[in-house]
Amino acid sequence: MQIRFSHLKDKLAKSSVFPLLVSGDEPYQHMLACDMFRARAKQLEFSERKILTVETGFDWSELEHEQSNMSLFGERILIDLRILNGKPGAAGSKAIINFVENLHDDVTLLIQAPRLDRNGINSAWVKAIDNVGGVLRVWPLNEMETRNWIQQKLRAKGLTATTDVVGYITQQVEGNLLAAMQEIEKIALVSKSKDLDLKNIHALLTNSSHYSLNELMDVVLKGDVARVIRIIAGLKKEDVAPPLLLWGLTEQVRKLVDSKPNGSAAKNDAQHDILHTLCKLHRKSTDICQQDLSSKTSDLLKQCARVDRVIKGRAFGDPWHELLQLSIAIRYSV
């Protein structure tokens, strides 16, 4: 059965534990779901827990062994199976199906996996769990859901917050509920007033968003300029070396160079049509798209060279401002 996160506690309370798959890329809900399952299993005297981590070379016979190897002391066993890439492969799929179809009362199974794609959700091993147990998928909340969640958690702590405060916390944590919960705990512990406003909240909170070069590259390609600005500001606060960011951005430009049409005439025409369409979409926002691909990438490489000179102190300018301008320029060229 498919289970919503909000319904899991009630489902567990009304029945004995069942094989459960928890997948998704929202860490706080993922963690809570697994904690609820383990707590319920402990209530039902599954006192022994065996953790199996599936990595390259994992021997799936271990799962069969744990199922058939009863505890020496007759204890009930919870097997915590962690599939790090969400893909057990043919051998793993067969082992999981065999496990859940031959489950006995003294063994139960919790499977943890990252977010599964459509093929993963429709795979035989997931369907086998769905038939005899539960499948719970946790999703990141959108901005409005995050606001409501934060407001609810603040109220649970006896705190009253203005809309501006809730919006500020939402912006700081950027959908990271674990970070949001940490900030709420900090506010509840440190704040002298139960009525929160922006004036007293600024001093209490730190930016809980931790960024990476890969995240910047992803956002540049997605074209979210506001988020590009926020991430670069965050990377600056985290003292990330500007040359590292320049390297990543330069590699992205080189990929644009490598993607220039060089095949058949039909391929050239198709790629030219795509570029022409993109240029039309962005013409109102930038004049970069009024140039052809060769000209655009040439200008971007020149801009990369200028940023390099600024970082090395050989040209006037602020390295972080130049990195931001380069990121935005790339955004309008992909």
C-alpha positions as CSV (number, residue, x, y, z in Angstrom):
1,M,0.0,0.0,0.0
2,Q,1.1,3.6,-0.7
3,I,1.3,5.6,2.5
4,R,1.5,9.3,3.1
5,F,4.0,10.6,5.6
6,S,1.1,12.3,7.6
7,H,-0.7,8.9,7.8
8,L,2.3,6.7,8.8
9,K,2.0,7.1,12.6
10,D,-1.7,6.0,12.5
11,K,-1.0,3.1,10.2
12,L,1.7,1.8,12.5
13,A,-0.4,2.2,15.6
14,K,-3.3,0.2,14.2
15,S,-1.3,-2.8,13.0
16,S,1.8,-4.8,13.6
17,V,4.8,-3.7,11.7
18,F,5.0,-4.5,8.0
19,P,7.8,-4.4,5.4
20,L,8.3,-0.7,4.7
21,L,10.1,1.1,1.9
22,V,11.0,4.7,2.7
23,S,12.3,6.6,-0.4
24,G,12.8,10.3,-1.2
25,D,15.1,13.2,-1.0
26,E,13.6,15.2,1.9
27,P,16.0,14.2,4.8
28,Y,13.9,15.3,7.8
29,Q,10.7,13.5,6.8
30,H,12.8,10.5,5.7
31,M,14.5,10.4,9.1
32,L,11.3,10.8,11.1
33,A,9.5,8.0,9.1
34,C,12.3,5.6,9.8
35,D,12.4,6.6,13.5
36,M,8.6,6.0,13.8
37,F,8.9,2.6,12.2
38,R,11.8,1.6,14.4
39,A,10.0,2.9,17.5
40,R,6.9,0.9,16.7
41,A,9.0,-2.2,16.0
42,K,10.6,-1.8,19.4
43,Q,7.2,-1.6,21.0
44,L,6.4,-4.9,19.4
45,E,9.6,-6.5,20.8
46,F,11.7,-6.4,17.7
47,S,14.6,-5.9,20.0
48,E,17.5,-6.8,17.7
49,R,18.3,-4.7,14.7
50,K,20.6,-5.7,11.8
51,I,21.8,-3.0,9.4
52,L,22.7,-4.0,5.9
53,T,24.2,-1.3,3.6
54,V,24.0,-2.1,-0.1
55,E,27.2,-0.9,-1.9
56,T,29.2,-2.1,-4.9
57,G,29.8,-5.8,-4.4
58,F,27.2,-6.4,-1.8
59,D,26.4,-10.0,-1.3
60,W,22.6,-10.4,-1.4
61,S,22.8,-13.8,0.2
62,E,23.3,-11.9,3.5
63,L,19.6,-10.9,3.3
64,E,18.5,-14.5,2.9
65,H,20.9,-15.5,5.7
66,E,19.4,-12.9,8.1
67,Q,15.9,-14.0,7.3
68,S,16.6,-17.7,8.1
69,N,19.1,-17.2,10.9
70,M,17.0,-16.9,14.0
71,S,18.4,-15.1,17.0
72,L,20.1,-17.4,19.5
73,F,18.0,-15.8,22.2
74,G,14.7,-16.0,20.3
75,E,14.6,-12.2,19.8
76,R,12.6,-10.7,17.0
77,I,14.7,-9.0,14.4
78,L,14.4,-5.8,12.4
79,I,16.5,-5.7,9.3
80,D,17.4,-2.2,8.2
81,L,18.3,-2.4,4.5
82,R,19.9,0.7,3.1
83,I,20.1,0.8,-0.7
84,L,22.3,3.9,-1.3
85,N,21.6,4.3,-5.0
86,G,18.1,2.9,-4.9
87,K,19.0,0.3,-7.5
88,P,19.4,-3.3,-6.1
89,G,19.9,-4.8,-9.5
90,A,18.6,-8.2,-10.7
91,A,20.1,-10.2,-7.8
92,G,18.9,-7.7,-5.2
93,S,15.4,-7.4,-6.7
94,K,15.1,-11.2,-6.6
95,A,16.4,-11.4,-3.0
96,I,13.9,-8.7,-1.8
97,I,11.0,-10.3,-3.5
98,N,11.8,-13.6,-1.9
99,F,12.3,-12.0,1.5
100,V,8.9,-10.2,1.6
101,E,7.0,-13.2,0.1
102,N,8.4,-15.5,2.8
103,L,8.4,-13.3,5.8
104,H,7.7,-14.8,9.2
105,D,6.4,-13.1,12.4
106,D,9.8,-12.7,14.1
107,V,11.5,-10.8,11.3
108,T,10.5,-7.5,9.7
109,L,12.1,-5.3,7.1
110,L,12.8,-1.5,6.7
111,I,14.3,-0.5,3.4
112,Q,15.8,3.0,3.0
113,A,16.4,4.4,-0.5
114,P,16.9,7.8,-2.1
115,R,14.2,9.2,-4.5
116,L,13.2,6.5,-7.0
117,D,12.5,7.4,-10.6
118,R,9.5,6.0,-12.5
119,N,11.3,2.8,-13.5
120,G,12.2,2.3,-9.8
121,I,8.7,2.8,-8.5
122,N,7.3,0.4,-11.1
123,S,10.0,-2.3,-10.5
124,A,9.1,-5.8,-9.3
125,W,10.8,-5.4,-5.9
126,V,8.9,-2.2,-5.1
127,K,5.6,-3.8,-6.2
128,A,6.3,-6.8,-4.0
129,I,6.7,-4.5,-1.0
130,D,3.6,-2.6,-1.9
131,N,1.6,-5.8,-2.1
132,V,2.5,-7.1,1.4
133,G,3.7,-3.9,3.2
134,G,4.0,-0.2,2.6
135,V,5.7,2.2,0.3
136,L,6.3,5.8,1.6
137,R,7.7,8.5,-0.6
138,V,8.8,11.7,1.0
139,W,9.0,14.9,-1.1
140,P,10.5,18.3,-0.5
141,L,7.8,20.8,0.4
142,N,7.1,23.8,-1.8
143,E,7.5,27.3,-0.4
144,M,3.9,27.6,0.8
145,E,4.0,24.2,2.4
146,T,7.3,25.0,4.1
147,R,5.8,28.3,5.5
148,N,2.9,26.4,6.9
149,W,5.1,23.7,8.4
150,I,7.4,26.3,10.0
151,Q,4.4,28.2,11.4
152,Q,3.0,25.0,12.9
153,K,6.3,24.1,14.5
154,L,6.7,27.6,16.0
155,R,3.2,27.4,17.5
156,A,4.0,23.9,18.9
157,K,6.9,25.6,20.8
158,G,4.6,28.3,22.1
159,L,6.0,31.0,19.8
160,T,4.1,33.5,17.9
161,A,5.6,34.8,14.6
162,T,4.7,37.5,12.1
163,T,4.3,36.6,8.5
164,D,7.7,38.3,7.8
165,V,9.4,36.1,10.4
166,V,8.0,32.9,8.9
167,G,9.0,34.2,5.4
168,Y,12.5,35.0,6.6
169,I,13.1,31.6,8.1
170,T,11.7,29.9,5.0
171,Q,14.1,31.9,2.8
172,Q,17.1,31.0,5.1
173,V,16.5,27.3,5.1
174,E,15.4,26.9,1.5
175,G,13.2,23.9,2.0
176,N,15.6,22.1,4.4
177,L,13.2,21.0,7.1
178,L,16.0,19.6,9.2
179,A,17.8,23.0,9.2
180,A,14.4,24.7,9.9
181,M,13.8,22.5,12.9
182,Q,17.3,23.3,14.2
183,E,16.6,27.0,13.9
184,I,13.2,26.7,15.6
185,E,14.9,24.8,18.5
186,K,17.5,27.5,18.7
187,I,14.8,30.3,18.7
188,A,12.8,28.5,21.4
189,L,15.9,28.1,23.6
190,V,17.4,31.5,23.2
191,S,14.6,34.0,22.5
192,K,13.6,36.1,25.5
193,S,10.2,36.8,23.9
194,K,7.5,34.4,22.7
195,D,6.4,37.1,20.2
196,L,8.8,37.0,17.4
197,D,9.5,39.8,14.9
198,L,12.2,40.5,12.3
199,K,14.1,42.8,14.6
200,N,14.8,40.1,17.2
201,I,15.0,37.2,14.8
202,H,17.9,38.5,12.7
203,A,20.3,38.2,15.6
204,L,19.3,34.7,16.4
205,L,19.5,33.0,13.0
206,T,22.4,32.1,10.9
207,N,22.1,31.1,7.3
208,S,21.4,27.4,7.3
209,S,21.8,26.9,3.6
210,H,25.0,25.1,2.7
211,Y,25.9,25.3,-0.9
212,S,28.2,23.5,-3.3
213,L,29.7,24.1,-6.7
214,N,27.5,21.4,-8.2
215,E,24.4,23.1,-6.8
216,L,25.5,26.4,-8.4
217,M,26.0,24.6,-11.7
218,D,22.5,23.0,-11.5
219,V,20.8,26.3,-10.7
220,V,22.7,28.2,-13.5
221,L,21.4,25.7,-16.0
222,K,17.9,25.9,-14.7
223,G,17.9,29.6,-15.1
224,D,16.8,30.7,-11.6
225,V,18.7,34.0,-11.4
226,A,17.4,34.9,-7.9
227,R,18.7,31.6,-6.6
228,V,22.0,32.0,-8.4
229,I,22.4,35.3,-6.6
230,R,21.6,33.7,-3.2
231,I,23.9,30.7,-3.7
232,I,26.9,32.9,-4.7
233,A,26.3,35.0,-1.6
234,G,26.1,31.9,0.5
235,L,29.3,30.5,-1.0
236,K,31.0,33.8,-0.3
237,K,30.0,33.6,3.3
238,E,31.3,30.0,3.5
239,D,34.7,31.2,2.2
240,V,34.6,29.0,-0.9
241,A,37.7,29.9,-3.0
242,P,36.7,32.0,-6.1
243,P,39.1,30.1,-8.4
244,L,37.2,26.9,-7.7
245,L,33.9,28.5,-8.8
246,L,35.6,30.0,-11.8
247,W,36.9,26.6,-12.8
248,G,33.4,25.1,-12.6
249,L,31.8,28.0,-14.6
250,T,34.6,27.8,-17.2
251,E,34.0,24.0,-17.6
252,Q,30.3,24.8,-18.3
253,V,31.3,27.3,-21.0
254,R,33.6,24.7,-22.6
255,K,30.7,22.3,-22.7
256,L,28.8,24.9,-24.6
257,V,31.7,25.2,-27.0
258,D,31.9,21.4,-27.5
259,S,28.2,21.3,-28.2
260,K,28.5,23.5,-31.3
261,P,26.9,21.8,-34.4
262,N,29.5,19.8,-36.3
263,G,27.5,16.9,-37.7
264,S,25.3,16.5,-40.7
265,A,23.4,19.3,-42.3
266,A,20.2,18.0,-40.8
267,K,21.7,17.9,-37.4
268,N,23.1,21.5,-37.9
269,D,19.6,22.7,-39.0
270,A,18.0,21.0,-35.9
271,Q,20.5,22.5,-33.5
272,H,20.2,25.9,-35.2
273,D,16.4,25.8,-34.8
274,I,16.8,25.0,-31.1
275,L,19.2,27.8,-30.6
276,H,17.0,30.2,-32.5
277,T,14.0,29.2,-30.3
278,L,16.1,29.8,-27.2
279,C,17.2,33.1,-28.5
280,K,13.7,34.2,-29.1
281,L,12.7,33.2,-25.5
282,H,15.4,35.3,-24.0
283,R,15.6,38.3,-26.3
284,K,13.6,40.4,-24.0
285,S,15.9,39.7,-21.1
286,T,19.4,39.9,-22.7
287,D,21.1,40.7,-26.0
288,I,23.4,37.8,-25.7
289,C,20.9,35.6,-27.6
290,Q,21.1,38.0,-30.6
291,Q,24.6,36.6,-31.3
292,D,25.3,33.1,-32.8
293,L,26.6,30.3,-30.7
294,S,30.2,30.7,-31.7
295,S,30.1,34.4,-30.8
296,K,28.4,33.8,-27.5
297,T,30.8,31.1,-26.3
298,S,33.8,33.3,-27.5
299,D,32.5,36.2,-25.4
300,L,31.9,33.9,-22.4
301,L,35.4,32.6,-22.6
302,K,36.7,36.2,-22.7
303,Q,34.6,36.9,-19.7
304,C,36.1,33.9,-17.9
305,A,39.6,35.2,-18.7
306,R,38.6,38.6,-17.2
307,V,37.3,37.0,-14.0
308,D,40.5,35.1,-13.7
309,R,42.5,38.4,-14.0
310,V,40.3,40.0,-11.4
311,I,40.7,37.1,-9.0
312,K,44.5,37.3,-9.4
313,G,44.5,41.1,-8.9
314,R,45.6,41.8,-12.4
315,A,42.4,43.7,-13.3
316,F,40.1,46.0,-11.3
317,G,36.9,44.6,-9.9
318,D,35.3,42.5,-7.2
319,P,35.8,38.7,-7.9
320,W,32.4,37.8,-6.4
321,H,30.6,40.4,-8.5
322,E,32.4,39.2,-11.6
323,L,31.5,35.5,-10.8
324,L,27.9,36.5,-10.4
325,Q,27.9,38.3,-13.8
326,L,29.5,35.3,-15.4
327,S,26.9,33.0,-13.9
328,I,24.0,35.1,-15.2
329,A,25.6,35.4,-18.6
330,I,26.0,31.6,-18.8
331,R,22.4,31.2,-17.7
332,Y,21.2,33.2,-20.8
333,S,23.4,31.1,-23.1
334,V,22.2,27.6,-22.4
